[in-house]
Amino acid sequence: MTDPGPRGDSPPEEGAPPPAFRPEQASRPAGAADGQAAPGQAGPPPFPLRAPLRLSPKVLLIDPVRMLPSLLLPLLGVLFVGGFSARSYGWALLGIVGTVVFAIIRWATFTYEIAGDRLETKRSLISRSVRTIPLERIRGVDVSTPPMHRLLRLAVLKIDTGASGGDEEAELDGVTVEEADRLKALLLRRAPRQEGPVPEAAAAGPAERPIIKVPRRWLLYGPLSGAYLLTPFALVGGAVGLAFQLGNELGFGQDAAWNLGQWLWERPYLLLAAAVLLVLAMPVLGALMYAVFTWDFELKRRDGYLVAERGLINRRSVSLESARVRGYEIVDGLAERWAGVVRVWAIVTGLGDSQTRGQLLPDVPRAVAHQVTEDAIGPYTAALRPHPPVARNRRLFRAIFPWALIALVSGVAAGATGTTVWWILLVLSLLLAGVGIPLGLDRYASLGHGYDGVRVAVRSGSLRRSQAVVERRAVVGWRLRQTWFQRRAGVLTLIAGVGAGKGGYEAIDVSEAQGADFPAEVTPEWLAPFREPAPPEPPFIPKPQTPPAGPHVTPHAGSPEMPPAGSSEPPPAGSAGAPSAE
């Protein structure tokens, strides 16, 4: 039995309308079979169908090197067990060769291709795995170049979708830089592909509009963030952990570590000198690490995306779809606030690893940050509303009471035992309790919330103050949370549920009236059915005028004060015929 209708691979009848465009036809010209050119077409199609692609063979020089840290302990164990004999070296060499062979097999069995409106990655090592990503689901594409990749002109391309959570949906580790740029421009462009030759401007990529390029002199603000100041201690901790991990293989066991600790304890001046050196190295190493990660930070707009590029050793490019940006978060620490600098993160729907991928600005002056967020996302124009005074009392209590309690216990113990340790603890707790007073006041001053008709803002924190500004359309719900202590104080925590970023942003210790009125102001249509209508005002009833007191005189008939018989008109006020006040 034959199909009388026209088939997709047969030429249409004369005069018939052209068939509808299908996404899977984008990889081949109309009227051509797979792998064939269209009849009568001069140039090649813009995106010709080709065999699935593989990663660059240069990645085979990187994979074995990256596997060496995990093979280091087994190889050292083989050498120690074999007594560094020729046979032990042979087994170690066999392990290295096996690693190289495994890397070659992984490279040969991994392919990727763009088939119509989807990206497919396939791996066929032991079991066959096919991952399909619709192009319309792609939320961002990141391109990074680690040091070894940069030497070989390779890049790592990571694809993030709304359903990926904290992990990327796909990763192409080892494509050339040119292929990474081509794939990034292709994956982020979701419009149907046009037939015909590709213009040179389109092939070179979409036009860019720079928003800001952070000057290098602003890298000096880096150590103020606090996290980078702990770099020396992190390096020392990592070195100690590595020494304990490799101690047995290197002849440095627990007994040797214990003896070293006792030797240092008997010489406290060495510990003091090491601590001083670490403290002095904090700003230097902190600034160095900050410069490595944020070198030449640049934010620009490209084809509907916000693109942030940064990094000295590992150059990274992050693309955020502007249509999915719902707001921003401005963060500053105590030292940053004194210097007048802030950091900015974007609040984006469906973004994994938002603390790293969502950064819009490193430490920059506050005025510059507000100007950039206004240009890239939108301004917030209203002032923040203060929280009730009871919130200040709660901030002070929480900042002072724990240290005051420790001081009380230490004072009792010091008076009972006379031990020096308790006296030292008493002095330290009293100092920290005194520091808690300005800290509590600053925490209260940082509280605030507001609404300018378009965006909602909430702010809290002191050592790390954060102000989140989200669009009203991003708010998907409200949550009121009240602890037992908050009920006693008559305050509560109002949480705006947002389908982006952290999922919710808190206005801490607002009054109960603010907790009811603020959601009704932002989303009145949601809360109108749940709010009691105001009671109607009573009708206005005018009070009757009281005539002035006077002698009671009964007018005779026919007098001017007495109306004619049968008339309903009352006598004039104040006349003798008016009702008496007596």
Summary of the structure (lengths in Angstrom):
residues: 582
radius of gyration: 37.8
end to end distance: 115.4
largest distance: 148.5
contacts: 1577
relative contact order: 0.06
helix: 43%
strand: 23%
